[in-house]
Amino acid sequence: MASSKQQLYCTDYHVAWICSIADIELLPARLMLDKEHATPPYDTHYDNNTYVCGMINGHAIVIATCPHGETGNVNAGRLTGPMFKTFPNIRMTVLVGIGGGIPRSIISEDPLQNIHLGDVVVGWPGDGKHACVYYSRGRSKANGQFEIVGTIPNPDWRLISALSILASDHELGRTKFDDQLARLRGYSKFVYPGLEHDRLFRAEYQHIGEYGSNCAACEKNELIRRPLRIEKDKSKLVFHRGRIATGNSVIQDGQLRDQISARCGEALCIEMEAAGVNMNRPCLVIRGISDYADTHKNDIWQSYAAGNAAAFTRELLCRIQPNSINEMKGVIEGPWFVPFSKPPFFVGRETELAQLSSHVLSEDCQRIAIHGLGGCGKTALALQCAYSTRQQQPNRAIFWVPVISRESFEQAFRDIGKLLQIPETTDEKVDIKGLVKAKLSDESFGQWLMIVDNADDVSILFDPLEEGGITDRLIDCLPHSRKGSIIFTTRTREAAIKLAESNVILLGKLNDQEAKEMLSRRLSQEHQHQLEDGKTVYEFLNMLTFLALAIIQAVAFINTNGISLSEYIRIFRENEEYATDLLNKEFQDQSRYRDTRNSVATTWYISFEQIRKRNKLAVAHLSFMACIVNSNIPASMLIPRPSKIEQIEAIGILTAYAFVTELSTQRRTQLERIQSPEKAFEVHPLVHLAMRGWLKAHNQWATWVEKTSLRLVDIIPYGDYNTRETYFKSIKK
């Protein structure tokens, strides 16, 4: 490979070569280039990938790889999302590297027809079905049947056509695999490991010994007998066309491997990145077989298999005219209806984003709900998911529907109807919600994602409205298509379960690192030096309970007024009135609705108003708890009711909104468990403070202090010092 300092523009590259495992797959990919280019400049604000650019037989190629250790479908999607924005004229994508081989169910007498280590498997829709399938996405049916629904679009027809020509040329002896493999010479890692290291054991036979022990202790009589390849075959590049199965896990189980193959229509290979790459663009999957996806897996064949896959890819590209790729159409972006800009300071939540990404990928009109305390960042998470999906799948339509009120829902559907150019949208008498539902429910429309935000009040979605003799429930207006996905955000667990059943993400506080990163990004430059004081930073974040909205609001106050973190802490803790006032401070946030107030206190008061409408006993419990300390509150201390169900429902709604948490056994000291073995509760510290402020603002503080005192007097027996000690620990001083 010759080296060159030539530099093209990002728009000049038309072929993407994805190799996920950098330390195994990147080197052979680079060795296939005729020359390397200097990487063109690009915006690293949204794209932090590193690229290798060059030429192969007239094709301008850009090579990308995942960071070390970050493989799999989700990471492949994260890699290619920004890549296709940076290189907007990519027309053809190949995913090249190693995979796990699946032996054919029927052994062929021709040793070159059987799958062996070092062979290449290329995804091919030869039976009229999909070249690559998501093996874990489907429906379990009667009699052990499994219907695959996670299919992946086939590669561009030019690649499939070139593959057919290559197969024919190979039969005629006109391929130049030897020339391509010669590019790997001089690197010992690409040397053929030897037939003696190619062992296929029965699927149910487990490996004996440590990983990488090369099966020295495994029983030889457990090997599957197949026609042996002869020594001269070691110099041949053997490839197979067939179906490839993709998933999120490394498979090291022979029986599971065979089940996957049967489920996917005799798949020949298992890998982990195709679905992630395909979230943005269809790709041709080319895998060198490095193991048999069983417990005997080791690393001996990895580099050799990766080299063969790279050599095969170069030979394939040499059969495609560069001009034919340049003339291919680019990706057409799908409709986009999202009212907010991308959250500029979004941090962390990697696990939750991965869950959402997997949900969107699965489609089949699955529903998922994000729920958590007001201000924990549900809308921001959904918004980040929307923009990530846009990067990864620009052709997917994305819609945002707020459920602040029935009117906001209906207006969103009317705006979506206009965006989709439904003619009747201007007619006020037409059922636009039904028209939008019908449009998106038609699978010919294509892929879409709908985010239903602020679904806190289930009555808005589920309660019927009589209009012209027709009963109209908004929940029934949501579209249903196997190519669509729906994400709900809500403050309450009850709504989350009602909307998405068990497919729920509970969003809690930020972890230490995420909170520090959010603080760092939000603080103005003049305050950045304060981050060096780790003790003060932790005290500040801990005081705000690592809650996203509380941190954002506090930093907005600090930036605006030019005070320090330590001064904010001092004011907050000086007295309750100051703290409550700080929690009520409004601030500007472009990722929140224009007509809503943004303060932490206001956010929780909105949830509190929902509770007030639905459960008076829950309000009484929260008011009582506001008058005592916020932690380790025994259940028996609460205001009693004759009905046990009433008590369960009252506590249930408080925990559903994450205002109150039942303390786990692990979080209570041994003495606390001995003194009070019953259930105990904790009120979120900022909810506790906000509730005290609400009682005072509504002239109910004195009343509830008196009620609380009478309750304590009533439940503490005279002379019972153990009970007295337990309860008086809970009295707010």
Secondary structure, 3 states (H helix, E strand, C coil): CEECCCCCCHHHCCEEEEEEEHHHHHHHHHHCCCEEECCCCCCCCCCCCCEEEEEECCEEEEEEEECCCCCCHHHHHHHHHHHHHHCCCCCEEEEEEEEEECCCCCCCCCCCCCCCCCCEEEECCCCCCCCEEECCCEEECHHHCEEECCEECCCCHHHHHHHHHHHHHHHCCCCCHHHHHHCCCCCHHHCCCCHHHCCCECCCCCCCCCCCCCCCCCCHHHECCCCCCCHHHHHCCCEEEECEEECCCCCCCHHHHHHHHHHCCCCCEEECCHHHHHCCCCCEEEEEEEECCCCCCCCCCHHHHHHHHHHHHHHHHCCCCHHHHHCCCCCCCCCEECCCCCCCCCCCCHHHHHHHHHHHHHCCCCEEEEECCCCCCHHHHHHHHHHHHHHHCCCCEEEEEECCCHHHHHHHHHHHHHHCCCHHHHCCCCCHHHHHHHHHHCHHHCCEEEEEECCCCHHHHHCCEEECCEEECHHHHCCCCCCEEEEEEECCHHHHHHHHCCCEEECCCCCHHHHHHHHHHHCCHHHHHHHHCHHHHHHHHHHCCCCHHHHHHHHHHHHHHCCCHHHHHHHHHHCHHHHHHHHCCCCCCCCCCCCCCCCHHHHHHHHHHHHHHHCHHHHHHHHHHHCECCCCEEHHHCCCCCCHHHHHHHHHHHHHCCCEEECCHHHCCHHHHHHCCCCEEEECHHHHHHHHHHHHHCCCHHHHHHHHHHHHHHHCCCCCHHHHHHHHCCECC
